[in-house]
């Protein structure tokens, strides 16, 4: 087992003395090299859960274990190092840095990890070839289509060879053709690199392609 979440609770303050419970005791396990789709209605807590699994947010109660180790007992600098090395993130909006090329955007996580530019650039170029952008290495985000920008974001998420990729509506901002191409590419990359993907999605075709579907509703996993 790669990742385990146990009895996760999370609430948000919405007034002086009022709180909105979003997650009400969520438990799940993620295995190596599987694709798990998290589905459910808007407001069910899907993105909140993903942020907790990715150590971007902390639960009010419960624990998350990575390789059996309780991650929220660690210091912030330790969490940051684990996030950069062990977890890749793909968001609905690509969050590429506009002043950098595709190659530079993909290389950034490796540079943050302390690797030298030549090695980081070599791997970034290989990953961009993997996602079909070998001819777009030196283009900046505003010179790329929406689908191409999201492919750069996928390559960036793979940069440090993380064991877990977390994706929040990765095709939500794409047309149906580009969305289908992105979905097929994610399956191909999983088969090649054997990384686990946890994907929040409203796309029924994409969730049907996953190894497992996790339904989240009313702050709890159903079924």
PyMOL commands that set and color helices and strands:
alter all, ss='L'
color gray80, all
select helices_A, chain A and resi 46-53+71-73+76-86+102-112+117-130+141-143+146-158+176-193+204-209
alter helices_A, ss='H'
color red, helices_A
select strands_A, chain A and resi 3-13+19-30+35-39+61-66+69-70+87-90+164-168+196-200+212-217+220-222
alter strands_A, ss='S'
color yellow, strands_A
deselect
rebuild
show_as cartoon
